[in-house]
Amino acid sequence: MSERRDDMVQAMTAQAAGKDGFIAALDQSGGSTPKALKLYGVEEGAWSDEAGMYDLIHQMRTRIIKSPAFTGDKVMGAILFEQTMDRDVDGTPTAQYLWEKRGVVPFLKVDKGLADEKDGVKLMKPMPELDALLERAVAHGVFGTKMRSVIDAANPAGIAAVVAQQFEVGNQILGHGLVPIIEPEVTISIADKAEAEDILLAEIQKNLDKVPAGKQIMLKLTLPTKANLYKPLIDDPRVMRVVALSGGYSRDDANAMLAQNDGMIASFSRALTEGLSAKQSDAEFDAMLGSAIDSIFEASRKA
């Protein structure tokens, strides 16, 4: 590791581990991009091919990142999609721009989507190119990664498989000097959500023993039905931070739930961009984004 990278990682670690704020999830990928653009007021007919679609989503993300409200004062970190990492903002690579111009710690979404459901869960698809992607992430100045699985039922075997896979890949990521955000999302609409979360907590606690000595991971978890369920994870020295995903809750509901969970901070996607529109003037856009950032920051700080 170069001395410059070492100093940068040290500064990013201090911010990721201890600074007030939240993580903005700007990592919609191929499957979720049309939906994200539609919510932003850009209909599907606005692009002719996939490249055009990614151009439009990059314009949206660039507008967010460059907004006066989007700084490390309240936005502790941001999760990028691979194509966003590979692109520039005003001629500067995106991850570098985030850290050097905005004071925001860059993370990268590394999973390749979900496998078919089995035992009430969706595991991550295989990632044969992961090592190469992680090397590129390090070269781009990325601090950590994020990868998502989905839990659709309180099935002990399925949840155990999800957590085991997450920690196995997490150790591969740690080997590259990056901090993995492990995200086993519990679907908010399932009838046995609270039971699934109890099983998930126990499985995560078991698997924390696999984290190498002196290393830390982060966890991204659905806002729990029982407030403070994940406090033991927040207090565990092997866990740098526990962040919450909004999972389809409105911003107001997500903020209210988050504020009841001590030590948990937000990592919202839809709840962050709710109300933003391509048709807004820059002043309107910045005011709407600033209001969203303020509310999520306050909910994260209360927690």
Stockholm file with secondary structure:
# STOCKHOLM 1.0

chainA/1-303         MSERRDDMVQAMTAQAAGKDGFIAALDQSGGSTPKALKLYGVEEGAWSDEAGMYDLIHQMRTRIIKSPAFTGDKVMGAILFEQTMDRDVDGTPTAQYLWEKRGVVPFLKVDKGLADEKDGVKLMKPMPELDALLERAVAHGVFGTKMRSVIDAANPAGIAAVVAQQFEVGNQILGHGLVPIIEPEVTISIADKAEAEDILLAEIQKNLDKVPAGKQIMLKLTLPTKANLYKPLIDDPRVMRVVALSGGYSRDDANAMLAQNDGMIASFSRALTEGLSAKQSDAEFDAMLGSAIDSIFEASRKA
#=GR chainA/1-303 SS CCHHHHHHHHHHHHHHHHCSCEEEEECCCTTTHHHHHHHTTCCGGGCSSHHHHHHHHHHHHHHHHHSTTCSTTTEEEEEECHHHHTSEETTEEHHHHIIIIICCEEEEECCCCBCCCBTTEECBCCCTTHHHHHHHHHHTTCCEEEEEEEECSCCHHHHHHHHHHHHHHHHHHHTTTCEEEEEEEECTTCTTHHHHHHHHHHHHHHHGGGSCTTCCEEEEEECCSSTTTTHHHHTCTTEEEEEEECTTCCHHHHHHHHTTSTTCEECCSHHHHTTCCTTSCHHHHHHHHHHHHHHHHHHHHHC
#=GC SS_cons         CCHHHHHHHHHHHHHHHHCSCEEEEECCCTTTHHHHHHHTTCCGGGCSSHHHHHHHHHHHHHHHHHSTTCSTTTEEEEEECHHHHTSEETTEEHHHHIIIIICCEEEEECCCCBCCCBTTEECBCCCTTHHHHHHHHHHTTCCEEEEEEEECSCCHHHHHHHHHHHHHHHHHHHTTTCEEEEEEEECTTCTTHHHHHHHHHHHHHHHGGGSCTTCCEEEEEECCSSTTTTHHHHTCTTEEEEEEECTTCCHHHHHHHHTTSTTCEECCSHHHHTTCCTTSCHHHHHHHHHHHHHHHHHHHHHC
//
